[in-house]
């Protein structure tokens, strides 16, 4: 049954159980939110998404407040904006959020919130220097940009279930740590990069793309990951025909934004000078280049010779783990229906 909610005096209908933030987003109404992510649900940490609701005494966090029929919500009242400005000002002050040099410039939710609230320079100054964590192969952690929203922790522990990240220490010294506050390369982190994709600011950055392009200079190109037959959907962020970084496509099956370390960071092999660009035929102690017709005719001739001399079961095939399901299907049909053997396997079947 359809329900109605009023946001800033305008009515909106919605179905099922939803939060005020979800209804607002579905209808193009911006409410600043930093700790909330649709994949992990309500977080109630940052307090930036507060709204004013008729009949409720205090401000409410829209990411956890259930939308109700007839509810009247204000997202732009002075009370709401004052509270949001206070939180964002404190977050900006507690760290080194230099947008001019930050890799997340143009794709930062804290930057978006500050712009929306008209904040140009925070009124507070909190002096505390924290060193970057640069020991990982693919991930750079900058604690001075961390806003302690916990999204990276939720992604690591609840979504990909690697259970490496957590909050360490307490009070004003709280920070995100790997295992028992270990260097990244000594921890149990597999560097899948889920934390990087979940981070709303520039605290976790993919190292391969650093200094290569601003976020607005790249164009996302959706494609399928080439590494196995699962078919994970990913977005290539491209500038001048060069891949700058890779992210999982949110909301797309089968991976719903998640990627393994190979899918997210193993893309630069396509630029290797060692890649084969033409078929090679072994002759004597080396190889020579050949055309596709010559190479395929040679393989077909060898198969025919082996079958005539030793029967079809003398031939076996192994399907590549990078093949899509349709290619693997066609290969097994080739071996079973054309060659006449069941000696077909897949190298990643386990």
N, C-alpha and C positions, 0 to 999 in steps of 0.2 A: 504494500500500500504506500502511495506517495505521501511524503511529508513536506512541510513548508517551513523554511527558516528565513528570517529577515536579517540581512547584513547591510549595515549602513543605510537602513531604510528601504532597501530593495528586496523583494521576495524571490526566493529560489526554492525549487523543489528538488528532492533527493529520495532515493530508494535505499532501503536496508539500513544497516548500522554503520554510520560514518562519523568521523570527528568534524568539528567546526573547520579545522584547517583543510581537511580533504574536500569538504563542500566548497570552501572558498577557492581553493586551487582549481577545482573543476570548472568554476565559473569565472576564472581569470582575475580573481581578487588576490592581490599580493599581501601576504602577512609574513614579515621577516621570521625566519626559522633557521637555526643552525645545527641543533642536535638531532632534529627529526630527519629520518629517511624512510621512504615508503617501504623499503625492504625489511626494516627492523621495527617499525611502528613507533608508538609514543615513547619519548625518552624523558621528558620533564627535567632537563638539566640546564639548558641555557637561559630559559625564561624570556627569550626574545619574542616569542610568538603570542604574548599575552593579548587578550581582548577584554572588552567590557561587556557584560551581559546583564540585561534588565532583570532585576530580582535577585541578583547575586552580589554580595557585599564587596568582595575583593576581585581583583583582576584574575582571569582564568587563563591557563595555558591552552591554546586552541588545538595543539597537537594531541592532547589527551582528553579534551572535553567532548563528550558525546553530543552530537547535534540532536536536538529535540524538536518535535513539531510545535510551531508557534514561537520558537526562541527568537529573541531580538538581540543582535550582536553588533557591537561597534568596534571597528578596527582602526579608526582614525581620530578618536576622541583625544583631547589634550592629555587626559590621564593616561591613556594607552601610550601615546607617543612619548610622553615624559619618561615613563618606565622603560620603554624600549631604548630611548636615547641613553639613559643611565647605564643599562647593561652593555650596549655596544661601545659606549665610551670607555667603560672599564676594560672590556676585552681588547680594545685598540691600545689602551695604555699599558696593559700587562703583556708586553711583547714588542717585537720589532716588526711592525707591519708596514714595511716600506713598499708601497704598491709599485713604485717606479722600477724597482729591480726584482720584484717577486715573479717567479715563474707562473703563478696562478693569476696574475693580473688579467682581468677581463673574464675570468671564469672562477670568481671567488664569491662565496655567499656572504661573507663578512663585508666585503667591499660593496656588494649590492645593498646590504642592509644599511651601511653607513651612507651611501648615496641617497637611498630612499628617505632616510631620516635627516638629511641635510647636514651631516657631520663632516667637517673638513679637517679639524684638528682636535684630538681629545684634550679635555681640560686637565687631565691628571697625568702625572709622570711617575712611573714605577721603574726604577733602575735595577735591573737584574740580568746579567749576561749569562746565557747558556750556550754551550758549544754545540755545533752541528754533529750529528751522528752520520759519518760518511763511510763506515766500514762495509756496508752492503754492496753487493755487485750491481743491483739495479735500483735500489731505493735510497733516497736521501731524506733524513729526518731533521727538521729545523724546529727545535722546541720553543724558540722565541716567537714562532708564528702559531703555535698550538693554542687553541682556545678551549681545550679539555672538554669537547662536546661528547666524546666517547663513541663517535660513530665508527672509528677505525677498530675499536675494541669489540663493538657489536658485530662488525663485519667479520673479524678474525675468529671470534668465539662462537657466534651463532649461525653465520651464513656459510663460511667455508670450513668452520670447525677445526682450525689449526691450533686454537687455544694457546697462542703465544703472547698476545698483547694484554696489558692490564694497566690500571692506575697504580703508580708507585708513590711512596711517601704520602704525606698528608698536609692539610692546610694550604698555606701559600707556597709550599714546595712540591705540591702534587704535580706529577707529570706522567705521560704515557711511557711505559717501559716494555722491553722485550724480556720474557721470562723473568728471572730475578735481577732485573736491571743489568742485563748483559749486553755487550756490543752485538749489533745485528748479525754479523758474520759468525759469532760464537753461539748464537741462540738456535732454537729449533725452527726458526722462520724459514719457510721454503720460498719466500719472496714471490708469492703469487700476485701481489699487487692489489689485492682486494682493499687493503687499507688505503692505498693511494687513491683509488677510485671513490671510496667513501668519504675521504677528507674534504670538508667544505672550504678549506683555505689552502695556503701553501706550505703547510707543515710537513706533508709527505709528498715527495715529488719523484717522478720517474727520471732517473739520472740521464738516460739516453737522449731525452729531448731537451735537456737544459741548454739554454743559450742559443737554440736553433730557430725558434719562432715564437712570437706572441700568440696567444690563444686565438685572437681574431684574424690572424694571418693564415690559419689553417682551415682546410675544408674537410668535413667528415665524409668518408666514403664507406658505406656499409658493405661488408663482405663476409664470407665464411672462413673460419680458421682452417689453415691447410694442414695442421699437424696430426689430426686423427679423424676417424670417421664419425665422431659425435656430432659435428656440425655446429659448433658454437658460433654465435653471431658476434661480430666485432666491428668497431668503427676505426678505420684508419684515418688519422688526422694528418693531412697531406699539405705540403707547401712545395711549390715548384717541382711537382712529381716525385717528391721524396717523402717517405713516411717519417713523421716527427715523433709521434707516439701512438699507442694503441689503447683503446678502452673497450670494455665489453658493452654490448648494446643492451641498455636497460629495458626490461619488459619484454625481451624477445626470447622465444624458446629456441633451444632447450636450456640455455645457460643462465638466462635472466640477469645478464650483466657480469656474471662470474667468469673468470678466465684462469687457466693454469699459468705457471711461469713461462712456459714456452709460447703459449698463445699471446701473452701480453708483451713479453720482452724479446722473443726469439725471432724477430722479423728481419733483422739486418742481413741475414744470409742471402737475401735476394740481390744484394749489392756486391756480393763476393766476386772477385775476378776468377775464382776457381770453378764457378758454375759452368756446366757443360752447355754449349749452345748448338751443338750438332751431334748426331750419332757417331760413335767410334767403333771401328772394327779392329779386332786384334790381328796383327800380322807379325810373325816372327816373335821378336821380343818387345814389341811396342804396339801402338795403336795408330790408326790413320782415320781421318775424317771421312764420312760417307754421307750420302743422301738418305732420307727416310725410306725411299723406295728400295734402295740397295740393302739397307739394314733389315727392313721387314722381310724382304725376299729371302735373305740369308737365314733369318730365324725360322721362317716357314719351311724352307728347304731342309734345315737341320731337324726340325720336328718330324717332318715327313720321313726322313731317313731313319730316325730313331724308332718311329712307330713300325716301319716296315721290317727293321732288323730285330727289335726286341719287344715290340708290343707297346700299347699306350701306357701301361702301368710303369714303364721305364721313365716316364716324364712326371715331374711334380711341379707345382706352382705355389708360391707364397705371395699373398696379397699384401701390398704396402699399407702400413698403419696410417699413412696420410691420405689414402684413397677414401673418397666418399662412399657411402653405402651402395649407391647405384653402380659405381665402377667395380667394387668388389663383387657385386651380384653378377655383372657381365663377365668378370673373369672366371667365376666358378661355373657359369653356363658354358663358357668357351672350353674349359677343361672337361666338364662332364658330358656335354652334348656334342662337341666337335672333336676333341681329342679322344674322348672316351675313357677317362680315368677319374676316379674320386680322390686322387692325390692333390688336393687343394687345401690350403690352410691360410691362416691370417697371423701375422707375426705379433699382434697385440691381443690375441684372443683371451689371455689370462688377465 
